């Protein structure tokens, strides 16, 4: 019994070869895709941070009251920050549900970054304050790091003028200047 003319198909061996080749290609591509996605998450979180710093500065001027950004990185489930006005009493905890993070202050925005995303937001000092006059910062060279455990690091720094500047400490993010210090 021979093959019937005009009917084409794959043998089991040909199919196994195709599956093996696809598996090898995916095995080689997956780590770089995973790293690419991690770097994109870092860029996204950092872009929101830069926008929020500018927002805090402008709100301080518009509201004619100091505005503070308070950071937390000691929670095992998340890193976070809250943008809020200065009140007479109370505190803000960005680990609380957004919208209820502050008592005694006006909460303007709370951002929570779950550690499950592999991205963290870390500030060596707990907060930065922007004045109601010209939105200047109370700290010179205030630095906030946004990084992924998989790969990708960005640093956003503000000087006394309060303007954010972004660089990559390890040159892991393309299109961003490498930090010089």
N, C-alpha and C positions, 0 to 999 in steps of 0.2 A: 504494500500500500504506500503510495507516494503522496507528496503534497498536492493539494489541489491548486491548480493555477488560478491566479488572480486574488487569492486571499493572503493578506499580509498580516503579520503579527509578531509579537516579541516572545522569545523563549524566556524561560525562567532565569537563565544565566544572564541574558542581556538585561533583563529587568533588575537583577541583583547588582549588576555593574553600574547601572544608572543610579540606583538608590545609594550605592557606596560613594559614587562621585559627588552626588548632591550632599551627602552627609559630610564629606571632607570639606567641601566649599563652605557649608554652613558653619562647620567647626572652626574654620579659619576666619570667617567674617564676623561671627558672633561677638568675640571679645572687643573688636574695634567698634562695632555698632553699640555695644554696651557702654564703652568709654565715651563715644560720641554723645549718646543720650545723657550721660552723667554731666558732661561739659555743658550741654545745652541747658540742663536744669540749673547749673551754677550760674550761667549767664542770665537766665530768666529771673532767678531769685535776686541776683545782684542788680539787674535792671529795675526791679520793683523797689529795692532798697534805695537806689539813687533817686528815683522819682519821689520816694517817701521823704528823703532828706530835703529835697527841694520843696516838697509840700509843707514840711514842718517849718522851714524858714519863712515861706510865704504866709503861713497861718499865724506865725508869731507877729509879723508885721501887720497883717490884716486885722487880727484880733486885739492888737496893742497889748499883748501879754506874752510873757515868755512861754515857749513850747519846748518840751523835753521829749527825747526818744530814750526809752528805758529798755535795755536788752537783758535777756535771760538765756543762759546756755547750760544751766546746771540740772535741767530736767532730763531724765533718761529717755523720754518719749519725743521731745521736741526742743528746738531752739526757737526763740520768738522775740518780738519787740512790740512796744506800744508807743504811739505818738499821743501825747496828752499835754494839756495846759497845766500850769502850776496852780494848785489850790492851797487853801489854808490848812487842811488836814487830810489824812487818808493816804492811800497808796495805790499804785497800779501794779497788777500782776498779769503779764501777758499770757500766762498759762491758763487763765480763766477764759470762759467763753467770750469771743469778741463781742463787744457791746456791753459787757458787764465786767470788764477788766479793771476799771478804776472806781474808787470810792473817794469822794472829796475832790476829784479832778474831773475835767471834761476830757473824756476819751475821744480822740479824733480818728484813730485807726489802730487795730491790732493785727499783727501778722504772725502766724504760727507756721513753722516749717517742720513737719514731722521727720524724725530721724529715719523713718522707713524709706524716705526718698533718697537717702544717702547724702543729703545736703545739710550743712549746718551753717548757722550765722553766729559768729563769735566776735565779741568786742572786748578787748582787754579791760577797759573801764566799763562800768555798768550803764553809763548814760552820757548824753551830750545835750546841752541846753542852747537854744537859739533865742537871742534877745528880741524884744519887740522893736528895737531901733535897728534897722538895716539887716536884721536876721543874722547878726554875727554870732559866732560860736563861743562858748566859754572855754573851749579846749583847742589848743594848737596841736595840729597833727593827730587828730582823733582817727583811729583806724578800726575798720570793721572787716573781718575776713568772712568770705563766703567760699566754702570748699566742699568737695565731695570726697568720700572715702575711696571711691573708685578712681577718680582722677579729675583734675581741674581745680584751680585756685584763683580767686580774684580778691583784691583788696581795694576797698573804697576808703579814701582818707579825706577828711575835711580839715582845713586850716582855720585860722581865726575868722576869716571872711565867711566860713560856713559852706563854701562851695565844694561839692564832691568831685574827686578825681579818682579814676579807676586804673589799676594796673594789675598785672599778673605776676606774683612773686616767683613762680617757677617756670614762667613762659609756657604754661600748659594750655592757655586759651589763645587761639589765633585771633588776630585782628585787634588785640589789646596790647598796649605797650607793656614791656617788662619793667617791673619795679626796679629802681636803681639803688634802693637802700635796703 
